[in-house]
Amino acid sequence: MSGTRTFVLLIADPEDSEAALVEDALLRNSASVAWIDTADFPERIGMIATPDLSHPGWLEMDGQLIDLGAVTAVYRRSPGVFGMDDAMSGPERRFALMEAVQGVGGVLTNLQCTWVNHPARVADATYKPLQISVARQCGLPVPATLVTNVGEAARSFIASVGDRVIYKPMSPGIVAEQGRVKVLNATIVTKDLIDDVSVGKTAHTFQKFIEKRYDARVTVIGSVFFGVAIDAGTSDAFVDWRADYDALDYRVIDVPVDVRAGILAYLDRLGLSFTALDFSVDRAGKWWFLEANPNGLWAWLEERVSIPVSDAIARYLINEERI
């Protein structure tokens, strides 16, 4: 593999449909591809590395030797958790897991090549308060936002910006309990709904609700933009379009020049090559930044409105598209 022009390492769950689309696009562009899932370490993946300047090491999987020194790009898409031996005790598994994170993670993240996206950059860019601060610094308008665990502060904030305020989770917002999975979407709240005890249990984000015409999802790879308007057909979806996918209509739109400039500055500040950003577009046509996901989903939009995101990612990985 070391003699090929382009060698891309895919680090993803083998069932990940978006990674599969990227692999197909890479193969169409004559790139060499190796696919690994960290969940296969250590049972199916062997690693040999002597971290120095001469060579990053090798991986062995199912008889295939992967020369990490030949890797020219990495596409990382939500890989699985390292698979520790169930025969070990709980403390042993926890120790082994942390050693795998440090060892395998340390070897892979040291690869000096193109990343989409480097895990250290993803870790930083996932923090929602950081996103909001960086977006504002980059010239992207952001609705008034409060992060707090103090009920009185939440009530004062709502009174200051008006009754149309939403509560939105900062994490994925998935709660599994007693065999049931509940997804927490953004919801409208008023100051009368604020319970000091409940608010005091953890950090909460409150944000002024934008009276919008539609939402917009902007997917960016390098300097290639894909803008899609999301029109909601129900009241729940109008507040948070993730609440009712069946009620959504999609259409391709242009991203305004000033918004593009702000997004490129945002990517540069956070060291990202890819991200999916959510905006609300108000009745005057102003774009308001809501949040961004450095691992954001895009395949469903590629299918619905025929935007070639997978091809753009492949071109970036093989060095045909750069910021």
C-alpha positions in Angstrom: 0.0 0.0 0.0 2.9 2.4 0.6 3.4 2.8 -3.1 0.0 4.2 -3.8 -0.7 7.9 -4.4 -3.5 8.1 -1.8 -4.1 5.8 1.2 -7.1 6.7 3.3 -7.7 5.1 6.7 -11.4 4.9 7.6 -12.0 4.7 11.4 -15.7 3.9 11.8 -18.3 1.4 12.8 -18.6 -1.2 10.0 -22.4 -0.5 9.8 -21.9 3.3 9.4 -23.7 4.2 6.2 -21.9 7.5 5.8 -18.5 6.0 6.0 -19.6 3.5 3.4 -20.6 6.3 1.1 -17.2 7.9 1.5 -15.4 4.6 0.9 -17.4 4.2 -2.3 -16.5 7.7 -3.4 -12.8 7.1 -2.6 -12.7 3.9 -4.5 -14.2 5.6 -7.5 -11.3 8.1 -7.3 -8.8 5.2 -7.3 -7.7 5.7 -3.6 -6.5 2.8 -1.5 -8.7 2.4 1.6 -8.3 0.4 4.8 -11.3 0.3 7.2 -10.9 -0.4 10.9 -13.2 -0.1 13.9 -11.6 0.5 17.3 -14.2 -1.8 18.8 -12.1 -4.6 17.2 -9.1 -3.8 19.4 -7.5 -5.9 20.9 -9.4 -9.1 19.7 -9.0 -8.6 16.0 -6.5 -5.7 15.7 -2.8 -6.0 16.6 -0.7 -2.9 16.9 3.1 -2.4 16.8 4.5 1.1 17.2 7.7 2.7 18.4 6.7 6.3 18.5 9.5 8.3 16.9 10.2 10.5 13.9 11.0 7.7 11.5 7.7 5.7 11.4 4.3 5.8 13.2 3.8 2.0 13.3 1.6 -0.8 11.9 -1.8 -2.3 12.5 -2.6 -5.9 11.7 -6.2 -7.0 11.1 -7.5 -10.3 9.7 -4.1 -11.0 8.2 -3.8 -7.5 6.5 -0.8 -5.4 7.5 -1.7 -1.7 7.6 1.4 0.5 7.3 0.5 3.7 9.2 3.4 5.4 7.6 1.7 5.2 4.2 -1.6 6.8 5.4 -2.2 10.1 3.7 -5.6 10.9 5.2 -8.0 9.7 7.9 -11.8 9.8 7.9 -13.1 9.2 11.4 -16.8 8.7 11.9 -18.0 7.7 15.4 -16.0 4.5 15.9 -17.0 1.9 18.5 -15.7 1.6 22.1 -12.6 -0.6 22.5 -13.7 -4.2 23.1 -12.3 -5.4 26.4 -12.3 -9.0 27.5 -15.5 -9.8 29.6 -13.5 -12.3 31.6 -11.7 -9.5 33.3 -13.0 -7.9 36.5 -14.7 -4.5 36.3 -11.6 -2.7 37.5 -9.4 -4.6 35.1 -11.6 -3.8 32.2 -11.6 -0.1 33.1 -7.8 -0.1 33.4 -7.5 -2.0 30.1 -9.9 0.4 28.4 -7.9 3.5 29.5 -4.7 1.9 28.3 -6.3 1.2 24.9 -7.5 4.8 24.7 -4.0 6.1 25.5 -2.1 3.5 23.4 -4.2 3.1 20.2 -5.6 6.6 20.4 -2.2 8.1 21.0 -0.6 6.3 18.0 -3.5 7.1 15.6 -3.9 10.8 16.6 -0.2 11.2 16.0 -0.6 10.6 12.3 0.7 13.6 10.4 -1.9 13.7 7.6 -5.2 15.1 6.5 -8.0 14.4 9.1 -11.8 14.6 8.8 -11.9 15.4 11.7 -9.0 15.0 14.1 -10.5 13.7 17.4 -8.8 16.3 19.5 -10.4 19.0 17.4 -13.8 17.2 17.6 -13.5 17.0 21.4 -13.1 20.8 21.6 -15.7 21.7 19.0 -18.4 19.6 20.7 -18.8 22.1 23.6 -21.9 24.2 22.8 -21.0 27.3 24.9 -17.6 27.3 23.1 -19.4 27.1 19.7 -21.5 30.1 20.6 -18.5 32.1 21.7 -16.5 31.3 18.6 -19.4 31.8 16.3 -19.9 35.3 17.7 -16.2 36.1 17.4 -16.3 35.0 13.7 -19.2 37.4 12.9 -22.1 34.9 13.0 -25.2 36.3 14.7 -26.2 34.2 17.7 -29.5 34.5 19.6 -29.2 35.7 23.3 -28.2 32.6 25.3 -27.8 31.7 29.0 -26.2 28.7 30.5 -27.1 28.3 34.2 -28.2 26.1 37.0 -29.8 29.0 38.9 -33.5 29.3 38.6 -33.7 33.0 39.3 -31.1 33.7 36.6 -33.2 31.7 34.1 -36.4 33.6 35.0 -34.6 36.9 34.7 -33.2 35.9 31.3 -36.6 34.9 30.0 -38.2 38.1 31.2 -35.4 40.1 29.5 -35.7 38.5 26.0 -39.5 37.8 25.9 -41.7 34.7 26.4 -40.4 32.9 23.3 -37.4 31.2 24.8 -36.3 27.6 24.3 -34.6 25.2 26.5 -32.2 23.0 24.5 -29.9 20.1 25.7 -26.2 20.6 25.2 -25.5 16.8 25.0 -27.2 14.5 22.5 -30.2 14.5 24.7 -30.9 10.8 24.8 -32.2 9.3 28.1 -32.5 5.5 28.4 -34.4 4.3 31.4 -36.3 1.1 32.2 -36.0 -0.2 28.7 -37.3 3.0 27.1 -35.4 5.6 25.2 -36.5 9.3 25.3 -35.1 12.0 23.1 -35.0 15.5 24.5 -35.7 18.1 21.9 -35.7 21.9 22.2 -38.9 23.1 23.8 -40.5 26.5 24.5 -40.4 27.5 28.1 -41.7 30.5 30.1 -40.5 31.9 33.4 -43.5 30.3 35.2 -42.2 26.9 34.2 -38.8 27.3 35.8 -38.5 25.1 38.9 -35.5 26.1 41.0 -34.9 22.5 42.3 -35.0 21.0 38.8 -32.8 23.7 37.2 -30.4 23.4 40.1 -29.6 19.7 39.3 -27.4 20.4 36.3 -26.4 23.0 33.7 -29.2 24.2 31.4 -29.2 26.2 28.2 -31.9 28.8 27.5 -31.9 30.7 24.2 -34.1 33.3 22.6 -36.4 31.7 20.0 -36.0 33.1 16.6 -39.2 33.9 14.8 -38.1 32.2 11.6 -39.2 31.5 8.1 -37.2 28.2 8.0 -34.2 26.4 9.4 -31.1 25.8 7.5 -28.5 23.0 7.7 -25.1 23.9 6.2 -22.7 21.1 5.6 -19.1 22.1 4.9 -16.1 20.2 3.8 -13.0 22.3 3.2 -14.4 25.3 1.3 -17.3 23.4 -0.3 -20.7 24.4 1.1 -24.0 22.5 0.9 -27.0 24.6 2.1 -30.4 23.0 2.7 -33.5 24.8 3.9 -35.7 22.7 6.3 -39.4 23.7 6.2 -41.4 22.3 9.1 -45.0 21.1 8.7 -46.0 20.8 12.4 -45.7 23.1 15.4 -43.3 20.7 17.2 -41.0 20.5 14.2 -41.1 24.3 13.8 -39.6 24.6 17.3 -37.1 21.7 16.7 -37.1 20.0 13.3 -35.7 16.9 14.9 -38.9 16.3 16.7 -40.9 15.2 13.6 -38.8 14.2 10.6 -42.0 13.1 8.7 -43.2 16.7 8.7 -40.2 18.2 7.0 -39.6 19.4 3.5 -36.1 20.1 2.1 -34.8 22.3 -0.6 -31.3 23.3 -1.7 -30.4 27.0 -1.0 -27.4 29.3 -1.4 -25.5 30.2 1.7 -25.0 34.0 1.9 -21.4 35.3 1.3 -21.1 36.8 4.8 -22.3 33.6 6.4 -19.8 31.6 4.4 -17.0 33.9 5.6 -18.1 33.5 9.2 -18.2 29.7 8.8 -14.8 29.5 7.2 -13.4 31.6 10.1 -15.2 29.2 12.6 -13.6 26.1 11.0 -10.2 27.8 11.0 -10.5 28.8 14.7 -11.5 25.3 15.8 -9.2 23.4 13.4 -12.0 21.6 11.6 -12.1 20.4 8.0 -15.8 19.3 8.2 -18.8 20.3 10.2 -22.6 20.5 10.0 -24.1 23.8 11.2 -27.7 24.7 12.1 -29.2 28.1 11.5 -32.6 29.7 11.8 -33.4 32.3 9.0 -35.7 35.0 10.3 -38.5 36.8 8.5 -36.1 39.5 7.4 -33.7 36.9 5.9 -31.1 37.1 8.6 -29.2 33.9 9.4 -28.8 33.1 13.1 -26.3 30.5 14.2 -27.7 27.9 16.6 -25.1 25.1 16.9 -22.7 22.9 15.0 -21.7 19.3 15.0 -18.2 18.2 13.9 -19.6 14.7 13.4 -23.0 15.8 12.0 -25.1 13.5 9.8 -25.4 14.3 6.1 -26.4 11.1 4.2 -30.1 11.7 4.6 -29.8 15.0 2.9 -27.6 13.6 0.2 -30.4 11.2 -0.6 -33.3 13.6 -0.2 -32.0 16.6 -2.3 -29.1 15.0 -4.2 -26.2 17.0 -2.7 -22.8 15.2 -3.3 -21.4 15.4 0.2 -19.7 12.0 0.0 -17.9 13.0 -3.2 -16.8 16.3 -1.7 -15.4 14.5 1.4 -13.5 12.0 -0.9 -12.0 14.9 -2.9 -10.9 16.6 0.3 -9.3 13.4 1.5 -7.4 12.8 -1.7 -6.1 16.4 -1.7 -8.3 17.7 -4.5 -10.1 20.2 -2.3 -8.6 22.2 0.5 -9.5 25.4 2.4 
